[in-house]
């Protein structure tokens, strides 16, 4: 009979680590939203000037 190798348990991040990463992601989202808004406004201005 062969021994079955069990995979090592995956370490779960701590609550503090998850919160830290979430804050980082929220900051990145805010920056990206700002850039997207700026580009959208520029595009709308270009569209108005085209016609």
Secondary structure, 3 states (H helix, E strand, C coil): CCCCCCCCCCCCCCHHHHHHHHHHHHHHHHHHHHHHHHHHHHHHHHHHHHC
